[in-house]
Amino acid sequence: QGQLVAFGGGLVQPGGSLRLSCVGSGFNFSRYGLSWYRQTDGKDRGMVAAIDPTGQIINYADSVNGRFTISRDNAQNTVFLQMNSLQADDTAVYYCKAWISPADVYWGQGTQVTVSS
């Protein structure tokens, strides 16, 4: 049974940085597209960044473009989200997702990011 485990969240001051990591196991990690999503209370989960299996095709939500960087290390079965210049609006639970088709998807458990002074 495949799973994803996300970690690296925490409390950071505005303007600060955090690096999230998500480790996959139990499935062929290198064949999957990978994404980070975030969700706040009362809102739908929204895509933050996505990277294809080769690492060559990357997309970002407009709200984080230029501040966040997604990357992957297939040898370590890990996807990263480097978050810089964090703002209060970035406060959310962050989830990683591995996908290869609509029927073949894994979600991590979520990690809380709080941006506050």
Backbone torsions as a table, in degrees:
resi	resn	phi	psi	omega
1	GLN	NA	125.7	-178.5
2	GLY	-78.6	153.7	175.1
3	GLN	-154.0	159.8	175.0
4	LEU	-124.5	138.3	177.9
5	VAL	-125.1	117.9	-178.5
6	ALA	-102.4	145.4	176.2
7	PHE	-156.1	170.4	177.7
8	GLY	112.0	-5.3	178.2
9	GLY	-70.6	174.1	179.2
10	GLY	164.3	-166.4	179.3
11	LEU	-100.4	129.4	-179.4
12	VAL	-140.8	149.1	178.6
13	GLN	-77.9	154.6	175.2
14	PRO	-53.9	137.1	-176.4
15	GLY	89.7	-9.8	-178.0
16	GLY	-83.5	-174.7	-176.2
17	SER	-132.3	152.6	171.7
18	LEU	-144.0	154.2	175.1
19	ARG	-124.3	117.2	176.1
20	LEU	-92.7	146.2	175.8
21	SER	-128.6	152.3	178.4
22	CYS	-144.6	120.2	-176.1
23	VAL	-107.3	130.6	178.8
24	GLY	-102.9	152.3	176.0
25	SER	-152.9	155.3	174.9
26	GLY	82.6	6.3	176.2
27	PHE	-151.3	168.1	-176.0
28	ASN	-80.8	82.9	-171.2
29	PHE	-51.2	-42.1	-172.6
30	SER	-68.0	-15.8	179.6
31	ARG	-88.9	-7.6	-173.0
32	TYR	-100.0	141.0	164.0
33	GLY	-69.9	152.5	-176.2
34	LEU	-130.4	142.6	-179.0
35	SER	-141.4	157.9	167.0
36	TRP	-115.7	134.6	175.4
37	TYR	-122.3	164.0	172.9
38	ARG	-141.8	155.2	-176.7
39	GLN	-146.2	135.2	172.7
40	THR	-115.1	166.2	-176.7
41	ASP	-55.6	129.9	174.4
42	GLY	79.2	4.0	-179.5
43	LYS	-121.7	157.4	176.5
44	ASP	-71.3	154.5	175.0
45	ARG	-70.6	129.2	-177.9
46	GLY	-120.6	146.4	-179.1
47	MET	-72.0	134.5	177.9
48	VAL	-102.5	-47.1	-177.3
49	ALA	-156.8	151.3	-179.8
50	ALA	-143.9	148.4	-179.4
51	ILE	-141.2	137.8	-177.2
52	ASP	-81.7	172.4	-175.5
53	PRO	-58.2	-30.8	-178.3
54	THR	-83.5	-15.3	-175.4
55	GLY	83.0	4.9	-175.3
56	GLN	-91.5	-26.0	-178.1
57	ILE	-111.1	118.4	-175.3
58	ILE	-131.4	139.0	176.9
59	ASN	-132.7	147.7	178.6
60	TYR	-131.3	149.8	168.0
61	ALA	-66.6	146.8	-178.5
62	ASP	-56.2	-34.6	-174.1
63	SER	-68.9	-17.9	-177.5
64	VAL	-118.3	-6.9	-176.9
65	ASN	-58.6	128.6	-178.7
66	GLY	92.9	-13.4	179.6
67	ARG	-114.3	-33.2	-178.2
68	PHE	-107.5	148.9	176.4
69	THR	-134.5	124.6	175.1
70	ILE	-98.7	141.1	176.2
71	SER	-149.5	166.8	-179.7
72	ARG	-141.3	151.1	174.7
73	ASP	-127.6	97.7	-175.9
74	ASN	-67.3	-27.1	178.2
75	ALA	-67.4	-28.5	179.6
76	GLN	-103.5	4.4	-178.2
77	ASN	52.0	43.4	-173.3
78	THR	-132.3	139.9	170.7
79	VAL	-118.2	141.7	-175.7
80	PHE	-119.2	155.1	169.6
81	LEU	-135.4	106.1	175.3
82	GLN	-86.7	122.1	-176.7
83	MET	-117.6	116.2	179.6
84	ASN	-115.5	163.7	178.6
85	SER	49.5	48.8	-175.6
86	LEU	-66.3	144.5	-178.4
87	GLN	-123.8	163.5	179.6
88	ALA	-56.7	-35.3	-179.7
89	ASP	-67.0	-11.8	177.5
90	ASP	-83.4	-8.1	177.9
91	THR	-60.9	123.6	-176.6
92	ALA	-177.3	171.7	166.2
93	VAL	-90.6	128.2	-177.1
94	TYR	-103.5	132.9	-179.0
95	TYR	-121.8	141.3	171.3
96	CYS	-99.8	152.2	-177.1
97	LYS	-140.0	136.6	172.3
98	ALA	-115.7	132.9	-175.5
99	TRP	-144.3	145.8	173.8
100	ILE	-133.0	-21.8	174.5
101	SER	-162.5	165.3	179.4
102	PRO	-57.9	-24.3	-178.8
103	ALA	-95.4	-1.4	-174.6
104	ASP	-132.2	83.8	-172.5
105	VAL	-136.2	140.7	172.8
106	TYR	-125.0	141.9	175.9
107	TRP	-119.9	141.1	169.8
108	GLY	-78.6	175.4	-172.8
109	GLN	-85.0	-9.6	180.0
110	GLY	94.5	143.7	175.7
111	THR	-138.1	133.4	-174.0
112	GLN	-81.1	130.6	172.3
113	VAL	-118.1	123.9	178.9
114	THR	-123.3	123.3	179.0
115	VAL	-110.1	111.0	-174.9
116	SER	-159.5	148.0	175.4
117	SER	-94.4	NA	NA
